[in-house]
Amino acid sequence: MARIFISSTFQDLRNHREAVYKAIRHLGHQSVAMESYAASDMPPVDASLADLRNSDVLVGIVAWRYGYIPAGLDRSITDLEIQAARAAHIPCLLFLVRDDASWPMEFIDRDTTRIREFRNSLLRDFVVGWFASPDELAAQVAQAVHNWTARGAIEPPQIPPAESVSEIVPGPEVFLSYAHEDVAFAEAVAERLVQQKWSVFWDRQIPVGLTWDDIVEEALDSAKCVVVLWSPASRDSEWVRIEANEGAARHILAPALIANVKIPLRFRRIQAADLVGWIHGMADTSGMKTLIAAVERCLTTSRTVA
């Protein structure tokens, strides 16, 4: 999975950022955004640039506000982030609102000199995508990220046109269910499944303003396989049981034991892979091979049915 940094002003592009966030999580990737700092146009610039340098791709969204310029600097935060990404050789996917798109006057700079110069500089230096609505933007971002990762993230990402996220790019193939206490093990399992070229939804961090229904339920509904990591904590988790029940009801459940624990009664009829002792980065244990085979069966069955 990739770490994808979202760069833009905030108040004017709040809905667009939310749509892009959903599209990125829909693909099973991790998003990095200013919502982690505060709902403001002024995240700590040092923190944002540090997060950027630890990211794999930058998604830049530009409308008609140049944005906040930190004290002592002569560029806006969005401008600084894009320049920093370029200097660090981090691929940039840049999207500009169309010149003819309807846009609220309160979200247009009174003096448009700086934002027009910024937009023109992006047009000179990058191939950009154009959007008029949050859905159109999200679809283009999803398509570009999907194509880039499908090529092994070797070539620079392209920005093809798209109409809708759900029509162009499928949701995550694997939904990973686990308890918060097991997040480190869950991340390791997710990374191992991604090595099989499967998209995996596992991260439960949800920005301010979004809900469980917005993100997790949508990913669960679109998944072709539900992997449940059973542990003492997950056995007692209401959410894990709900997610496991959904997988069992749709016959796409692939359970795994990550600790010696008794699985809830209604899920015991499905053989669980034993991941106790498995270490990410080492040779696959028989339990991990069993899990991978179970996921492959689920995905193969789903492709056949489709």
SULKAQUI-V455382 format. One line per field, one symbol per residue. ss: DSSP state (A for helix, B for strand, O for the rest). psi: psi as a letter, one per 30 degrees, with the letter a starting at -180 (. if undefined). burial: 1 if it has 24 or more other ideal C-beta (glycine too) atoms within 12 Angstrom, else 0. A space follows every 10 residues. Layout:
# SULKAQUI-V455382
ss->???
psi->???
burial->???
This chain:
# SULKAQUI-V455382
ss->OOBBBBBOOO AAAAAAAAAA AAAAAAOOOB BBOAAAOOOO OOOOAAAAAA AAAOOOBBBB BBOOOOOOBO OOOOOBAAAA AAAAAAAOOO BBBBBBBOOO OOOOAAAOOO OOAAAAAAAA AAAAAOOBBB BOOAAAAAAA AAAAAAAAAA OOOOOOOOOO OOOOAAAAOO OOOBBBBOOA AAAAAAAAAA AAAAOOOOOB BOOOOOOOOO OAAAAAAAAA AAOOBBBBBB OAAAAOOAAA AAAAAAAAAO OOBBBBBOOO OOOOAAAOOO OOBBOOOOOO OOOOOAAAAA AAAAAAAAAA AAAAAO
psi->lljjkkklld efgeeeeeee eeeeeefglk kjlfffdlil giljeeeeee eefglfkkjk kkcgkelkjl kflglleeee eeeeeeeghk kkjkkkkkeg kkkkefgkke jgeeeeeeee eeeeflkllk lfleeeeeee eeeeeeeeef gghelkklil llekeeeekl lkekkjklle fgeeeeeeee eeeefggkkk kfkgkklkfl leeeeeeeee efkfkjkkjk leeeegkeee eeeeeeeeeg hgkilkkglj lkkkefgffk kkkjgkfkkk flkkleeeee eeeeeeeeee eeeee.
burial->1111111111 0111111111 1111111111 1111100000 1010100110 1100111111 1111111100 0000011111 1111100001 1111111000 0010001010 0001100110 1100010111 1001111111 1111111110 0000001110 0100100111 1111111110 0100110111 0111010111 1111011001 0000110111 0111111111 1001101001 1011011100 0111111110 1011001001 0111100100 0000001101 1101110110 010000
